[in-house]
């Protein structure tokens, strides 16, 4: 059990013939009680201060924890944003590559089609040349069949003669 300042004031000592001066002991006990009272009040004030500081410290710790959580959340959010951006970039690249492949394939198809058309035109030109030569030969043969038969000129001679007279080259 704790001694209070009132306990100190109310404390009575047995008296002897040769004992201490009662007034001196009472004065000392009063001083002691006052000092003890001041110490108790100061102790109570310090306890209140400690409680207040602990409450503030708890608030600071709560703020610190909240800031740590916010920082972790921000880091996760930033990582999520980076991942989303990376995925979107990869998707854009894949789409661009697919589109480029499609364009290249289309261009290759057109080139192949143009080459096929060119081959057809070359074949038609050859065919036309053969048919035209055959037509000229047929006309030449029909013309020469109506002429006297004194050594008719050959088709080669006629062709050479026609080229010489027109200044054009024969179709090969």
C-alpha positions in Angstrom: 0.0 0.0 0.0 1.3 3.4 -0.9 1.9 6.2 1.6 0.0 9.4 0.9 0.9 12.9 2.0 -2.0 12.7 4.5 -0.6 9.5 5.9 2.7 11.3 6.5 0.9 14.3 8.2 -1.2 12.0 10.4 1.6 9.8 11.5 2.2 10.0 15.2 5.3 8.6 16.9 5.6 7.4 20.4 7.1 9.9 22.8 10.1 9.3 25.0 11.8 11.4 27.6 14.7 11.9 25.4 12.9 11.9 22.1 12.9 14.3 19.3 11.4 17.7 19.4 7.8 17.2 18.5 7.5 20.5 16.6 10.7 19.8 14.6 9.4 16.4 13.6 6.0 17.8 12.8 7.6 20.6 10.7 9.8 18.0 8.9 6.8 15.8 8.3 4.9 18.8 6.8 7.7 19.6 4.5 8.1 16.0 3.5 4.3 15.8 2.9 4.4 18.9 0.7 7.4 17.6 -1.3 5.8 14.2 -1.6 2.5 15.9 -2.8 4.5 17.8 -5.4 6.2 14.7 -6.5 2.9 12.9 -6.8 1.4 15.8 -8.8 4.4 15.9 -11.0 4.3 12.2 -11.5 0.6 12.4 -12.4 1.4 15.2 -14.8 4.2 13.2 -16.4 1.9 10.2 -16.6 -0.7 12.4 -18.4 2.0 13.6 -20.7 3.2 10.1 -21.4 -0.4 9.0 -22.2 -0.8 12.0 -24.5 2.5 11.3 -26.2 1.6 7.6 -26.5 -1.7 8.7 -28.1 0.2 11.0 -30.5 2.8 8.3 -31.2 -0.1 5.9 -32.0 -1.5 8.5 -34.4 1.9 8.9 -36.0 2.3 5.1 -36.3 -1.2 4.9 -37.8 -0.2 7.7 -40.3 3.1 5.9 -41.0 1.3 2.6 -41.6 -1.3 4.3 -43.8 1.6 5.9 -45.8 3.3 2.6 -46.1 0.1 1.0 -47.3 -0.4 3.9 -49.7 3.2 3.5 -51.0 2.7 -0.3 -51.5 -0.6 0.4 -53.2 1.0 3.0 -55.4 3.8 0.6 -56.3 1.4 -2.2 -57.1 -0.7 0.3 -59.1 2.4 1.5 -61.0 3.4 -2.1 -61.7 -0.2 -2.9 -62.9 -0.1 0.2 -65.2 3.3 -0.9 -66.6 2.0 -4.4 -67.2 -1.2 -3.1 -68.9 0.9 -0.7 -71.0 3.3 -3.5 -71.9 0.4 -5.8 -72.9 -1.2 -3.1 -75.0 2.1 -2.3 -76.7 2.6 -6.0 -77.5 -1.0 -6.2 -78.8 -0.4 -3.1 -81.0 2.9 -4.6 -82.3 1.2 -7.9 -83.0 -1.7 -6.2 -84.8 0.8 -4.0 -86.8 2.8 -7.2 -87.7 -0.4 -9.0 -88.8 -1.4 -5.9 -90.8 2.0 -5.7 -92.4 1.9 -9.4 -93.2 -1.5 -9.0 -94.8 -0.3 -6.0 -96.8 2.8 -7.9 -98.0 0.8 -10.9 -98.9 -1.6 -8.7 -100.8 1.3 -7.1 -102.6 2.8 -10.5 -103.4 -0.6 -11.7 -104.7 -0.8 -8.6 -106.9 2.7 -9.1 -108.2 1.9 -12.8 -108.9 -1.3 -11.7 -110.7 0.6 -9.1 -112.7 3.3 -11.7 -113.6 0.5 -14.1 -114.7 -1.1 -11.4 -116.8 2.3 -10.5 -118.3 2.8 -14.1 -119.2 -0.6 -14.3 -120.8 0.1 -11.1 -122.8 3.4 -12.5 -124.0 1.6 -15.7 -125.0 -1.1 -13.7 -126.7 1.6 -11.7 -128.5 3.3 -14.9 -129.7 0.0 -16.4 -130.8 -0.9 -13.1 -132.6 2.4 -13.2 -134.4 1.9 -16.8 -135.4 -1.7 -16.2 -136.5 -0.7 -13.0 -138.3 2.1 -14.7 -140.1 -0.2 -17.6 -141.0 -2.8 -15.1 -142.3 -0.2 -13.3 -144.3 1.1 -16.6 -145.6 -2.5 -17.6 -146.5 -3.0 -14.2 -148.3 0.4 -14.6 -150.0 -0.5 -18.1 -151.1 -3.8 -17.0 -152.5 -2.2 -14.1 -154.3 0.6 -16.2 -155.7 -1.8 -19.0 -156.8 -3.4 -16.5 -159.3 -0.1 -15.5 -160.8 1.6 -17.2 -163.7 3.7 -20.0 -162.6 7.0 -18.7 -163.7 9.0 -19.3 -160.6 6.9 -17.7 -157.9 8.7 -16.0 -155.2 8.9 -17.7 -151.9 7.2 -16.4 -148.9 10.5 -15.4 -147.5 11.3 -13.4 -150.5 7.8 -11.7 -150.4 8.3 -10.9 -146.8 11.7 -9.4 -147.4 10.3 -7.5 -150.3 7.3 -6.2 -148.2 9.6 -5.1 -145.4 11.9 -3.3 -147.8 9.1 -1.5 -149.5 7.4 -0.3 -146.2 10.5 0.1 -144.1 9.0 -1.9 -141.3 10.4 -5.0 -139.6 8.7 -8.3 -139.8 7.0 -9.6 -136.7 9.1 -12.4 -135.2 
